[in-house]
Amino acid sequence: MIQTNIITPENTYQLVVQHTTNQISFGIFTPAFGQTTFRLFVSDLATANYFTQYLAGILALTFQKHMSNVNFLSQLQKLINKQLANWQVTNQ
């Protein structure tokens, strides 16, 4: 599991990437809005490891520990529209 917190003046967001044998999950959590999880089902553990590392690399290059809320949300929207476009979404 890879977990990081992004602190903005308005909120603190928790981003979590984890995988099982055939599923990669990317979760976004904030106390004000709850949790949204994106899931991608894959055929095997090697593919799950690949996507987990790929997504972790994107997060490391895109997000900083402290960001403005507008910049964070803009970067998150780009991530969702480009990399997570075909992933299943659940809101809690």
N, C-alpha and C positions, 0 to 999 in steps of 0.2 A: 504494500500500500504506500502511496505517495500522497502526502498531505501538506498543504501550505495555507497560511492565512494571508489575506490581502487586506490591509487597513486603509480605509478611505475616511475623509472627514465625516461622512454620513453613516457608514456601516463598516462592519468587519465581515468579510466574506471568507468562507472556508472552502477550498477546492480540494477534492479527493479523487485520486485515480487508483483503481484497484482492479484485479482480474482473478478469475478462476480458470479452470481448464478451457472453457469455451465461451467466456464472456468478459468483456471489458466494461467497467462502469466509470463514469465521470460524474461526480456529484458537486453541486454548488449549494452551499448552505449559508443562510444568514438568519438571525433570530427574527428580523422584521418580516421576511418573506417566506420562510420555511425552506424546504429543500426541493431541488429539481435534479433529477438523475437522468443521464443519457447512457444507454446501453447498446453495445454492439456484440452480436453473437458471431463467433468464429468457429472454425473447424477443429482447431487443436491448440495445445498449450504454447507451441512455438509462435504461432500467429498472435495469440493473446499477449505473449511477452513482447513481440515486435510492436504492436499497437500501443501497449502500455508505455514502452520506452519512447516511442514516437510522440505520444501525447505529452509525456513528461518533459521532453525536449522543447516542445512548443510552449508549454507553460513557463518553463525557465527563461525562454527567450522573450516572451510576451509580457509577463506580469512582474511587477516589482513588489516588494513587501509593503511599501507605502506609495499610494497612487491617488490621484484625484478620482472622485466617483465617476465623473464623465468619461475620463480616459479609460478607467477600468471597464465600465459598461460598454464603451465603444469597442475595446479590444475583445471583450467577451462575445459581443454580437458577431464580430468577424470570425471568431473561433467557431461559434455555433453554425454560422452560415456556410463556412468553408469546410472545416474538418469534421463537424458533427452532423452535417446535413442529413445523412441517411441513418442516423442512430435513432433508436426508440427512446421516447421521452416519457417520464412519469413525474408528476408534481405531487408533493405531500404537504 
